[in-house]
Amino acid sequence: MDAPRHTPRRRRGPAIIIVIVAVLAVLAAVVVTVLLFVVPARIEPDSTPGRSEPVTTPQSAEVAPGGILWESEMVADALRSASGDWTMHITSVELATALRRPVIIVTTDIGAEQADLSDDLSAGLASYAGGLTADDGSPYTFFIQVLSTEGEIIGSVSNTDGRWALDAAAAPADTAALRVWLDETFGARSPAPEPWAGRVLSVAEPATDPDGFVVIQTDLDPSRPADLRSAQMIIDAVNASGATFAPGVRVVFGDAAYEWSALLDGTDPYCQP
């Protein structure tokens, strides 16, 4: 018998493995390349230092350049870095919302009885803020309230236009309509209730007052500066309604003894074009 013949076989295993490894390496390189170019573009808005929101989030029209909130922010930022003798009594500059409009709150170390200092500061604010302009040269609009060291309003400076007008119902013709107007514009029935509106307990007819004033009873505490600001906002809100059916408005505090009164002229102090 012939000896068995052993046909040699090629060992293909290593070659196949090498091919597979090479293919996997190419695929891995492709995946890494895709990740390098695609993934950072998707996560960059959330990981960029200093961003408060992703860049893909649409900017609100309210804070877009040209809006009154944006202009107020520009003025507030400028005031924080302003210098001069008139700035020496300023302790802080903040932006708040009052009567649905942006208000720049300038807190000072001036006492409520230091009228000369508050007048000088108000004049300095008016001159400085009034000279600020946008890139196109148009002046910024703003409403600034100056607070004493105790938190009382001791001055205000403004430059507003028609954009500051309230989008609200027609001027109320009597006390019942005024109460509804306040509630729907700033109170519980409004889209964004303001805290001071909840402090109004009642609105009395002018016939009940010896001067024929609209009498607004509140639970405000005259010893609290924040409540004094609320009293001023109530008076401002009543005038912002456009009501003129009484000669004045009287805000009575919670102790039933302390009160503030003002003329009722129907002029919105936050919008005087």
Buried (B, 14 or more C-beta within 10 A) or exposed (E): EEEEEEEEEEEEEEEEEEEEEEEEEEEEEEEEEEEEEEEEEEEEEEEEEEEEEEEEEEEEEEBEEEBBBBBBBBBBEBBEEBEEEBBEBBEEBEBEEBBBBBBBBBBBEBBBEBEEBBEBBBEBBBEBBBEBEEEEEEBBBBBBBBBBBEBBBBBBBBBBEEEBBBEBEEBBEBBEBBBBBBBBBBBEEBEEBBEBBBBBEEBBEBEEBEEBBBBBBBEBBBEEBEBBBBBBBBBBBBBBBBBBBBBBBBBBBBEEEBBBBBBBEBEBBBBEE
